[in-house]
Amino acid sequence: MLKEYKTVSRIYGPLMLVESVEGAKYGHIVDIEIADGTIRHGQILQVEKDKVLVQVFEGTEGINVNDSTVRFLGKPMELALSPEILGRVFDGIGKPKDDGPAIIAEKKLNINGNPINPYARDFPNEFIQTGISTIDGLNPLVRGQKLPVFSGAGLPHDDIAAQLARQATVLGEGQTFAVVFAAMGITFEAAQFFIDDLTNTGAIERSVMFINLANDPAIERIATPRVALTAAEYLAFEMDMHVLVILNDMTNYCEALREISAARKEVPGRRGYPGYLYTDLATIYERAGRIKGRNGSITMVPVLTMPEDDKTHPVPDLTGYITEGQIILSRPLHRKAISPPVDVLPSLSRLKDKGIGEGKTREDHADLYNQLYAAYARGKEAQELATILGEAALSEEDRNYMTFANKFEERYISQGYYDNRTIEQTLDLGWELLSMFENVELKRIDEELIARYMPRFRDKK
């Protein structure tokens, strides 16, 4: 039997305090009937004796404490799931947003999920092709990995997120792939861009979208990534699909968390964020992975903007501790109209060695990306020297490396947002760029691989 109370005593921000409550539990959901008969929804945030603090998803504006009835439903927030969620667009808490029918639930799952038992985790070791050379060739994404994109205000992280959603796929026959896209605190224009892009390219058919707009309540933003991951867990572990989860923008999520923490009058931590920010982010990020004995997997790409491009800001800093690498976008490359403007040198995929090689990508992959990275780093050093001393002061060798760095940026890094390169095309392009060097310069590549893949030798065969 549902318990109803008319004992709302205080409202501050998105929070409501209800007194004289019996048997309430943390995380359970409530319905709030206000004076005009409309129903709002909330979740129990804190229980202290007979006092209950409720966070109201739709906000508390217009609620009169004397005329409101709070109905405790006695269960946590759940998401209705079935195979029909593919191809659909939902709001931040899982309600249809695309004028389609309600989901007839095959299963309902608690959005808070369960952490994957570390003993049951399977090690990520299979390649995911994104079609983006700077990721596939130099920082490969592996099934079950968490690889964030660090961006900044004004940089094209939305375009990259859409490109990943369109192009990402797993290689091999008989593998089913899906994308769960969660947008948090974005503008209406950005939301429409993502919906139109996936719809027009047909990628929406294998996608599930959860959209929380900037003018939606901040409290709803807290639930959005958890709702998305619940859908991903269903697709991965109930339907044996390989799922890519894109979370954009995690900085907006953390801002909402800070807002709720301030409303609760909690002691702030670094830059006003709650002291439990690391733990909270871990409860989201650690839901990605592979489980032994299960065919499906969840791979995660959180996208976040760094305030003032500061990598030491709490959001990117703590994200970096939990995840396995980072893809960093470069403002100088963006100014050069290079797209996507991935900053190759500080970017890193810590699991890249596990997902490449013969039988996964190609036998030359590891040696090739080591040589490309080394040559590009040397070329960037030569560019800096040329800026200080002038190009005439450089040796012929340094000028050669500087030329390579420019060509590498123009042809390898820059590919546009609709050029979907296969891993073979990316690797062949790398060899083509390295062909401007003599063999003696390619110290990081095995001689047998040079003889097999270098264009000047391969074309003679």
Helices and strands as residue ranges (DSSP letters): E 3-5, E 8-12, E 15-18, E 28-33, E 39-48, E 51-56, G 65-67, E 69-76, E 78-81, G 83-85, E 88-91, E 107-110, G 118-120, E 121-122, E 127-129, H 133-136, E 141-142, E 149-151, H 157-167, E 169-170, E 177-186, H 188-200, G 203-206, E 207-213, H 218-237, E 242-248, H 250-263, G 270-272, H 277-285, E 289-291, E 297-305, G 307-309, H 314-322, E 325-328, H 331-335, E 348-349, G 352-354, H 365-389, G 391-393, H 396-407, I 408-413, H 423-434, G 439-441, H 447-453, H 455-458
